[in-house]
Amino acid sequence: MHEGFLGVESARNDIVITVSYWKSLEAIKNWKQNLDHLDAQQLGVSKWYEKYTVRIALVEKEYSFEK
């Protein structure tokens, strides 16, 4: 994948939510400037998406439960 990329999760139902995890803000910035990624963004805007939102957030803590 790309340097600094840690993983991705996606959920699709009535809406699509994709969360990608990165090592640092610098890694995110580098990915945003990646030519393949820029091409994919343009394709998404022209073919698939009517709108999207990007949020950059810091995960302070994570825990989960599964039976």
URGIGI-V418823 format. One record per residue. N is the residue number from 0. RES is the residue in one letter. PHI is phi in whole degrees, -180 to 180 (NA if undefined). NEAR is the number of other C-alpha atoms within 10 Angstrom. Layout:
BEGIN
n->{N & N}
res->{RES & RES}
phi->{PHI & PHI}
near->{NEAR & NEAR}
END
This chain:
BEGIN
n->{0 & 1 & 2 & 3 & 4 & 5 & 6 & 7 & 8 & 9 & 10 & 11 & 12 & 13 & 14 & 15 & 16 & 17 & 18 & 19 & 20 & 21 & 22 & 23 & 24 & 25 & 26 & 27 & 28 & 29 & 30 & 31 & 32 & 33 & 34 & 35 & 36 & 37 & 38 & 39 & 40 & 41 & 42 & 43 & 44 & 45 & 46 & 47 & 48 & 49 & 50 & 51 & 52 & 53 & 54 & 55 & 56 & 57 & 58 & 59 & 60 & 61 & 62 & 63 & 64 & 65 & 66}
res->{M & H & E & G & F & L & G & V & E & S & A & R & N & D & I & V & I & T & V & S & Y & W & K & S & L & E & A & I & K & N & W & K & Q & N & L & D & H & L & D & A & Q & Q & L & G & V & S & K & W & Y & E & K & Y & T & V & R & I & A & L & V & E & K & E & Y & S & F & E & K}
phi->{NA & -128 & -56 & 92 & -75 & -107 & 161 & -148 & -133 & -143 & -132 & -130 & -150 & -72 & -129 & -111 & -124 & -125 & -118 & -112 & -115 & -132 & -69 & -159 & -64 & -63 & -64 & -64 & -59 & -63 & -64 & -63 & -97 & -66 & -61 & -63 & -67 & -61 & -62 & -64 & -62 & -63 & -65 & -60 & -67 & -80 & -115 & -112 & -104 & -94 & -162 & -157 & -129 & -114 & -125 & -112 & -138 & -99 & -86 & -86 & -157 & -141 & -152 & -150 & -138 & -147 & -91}
near->{7 & 11 & 11 & 16 & 15 & 12 & 11 & 10 & 9 & 9 & 10 & 8 & 6 & 6 & 6 & 9 & 12 & 10 & 13 & 12 & 17 & 18 & 12 & 12 & 13 & 11 & 15 & 19 & 10 & 12 & 19 & 13 & 10 & 13 & 10 & 10 & 12 & 13 & 10 & 12 & 15 & 11 & 12 & 14 & 12 & 10 & 9 & 10 & 10 & 8 & 7 & 9 & 5 & 7 & 6 & 10 & 8 & 10 & 7 & 5 & 5 & 5 & 4 & 4 & 4 & 3 & 2}
END
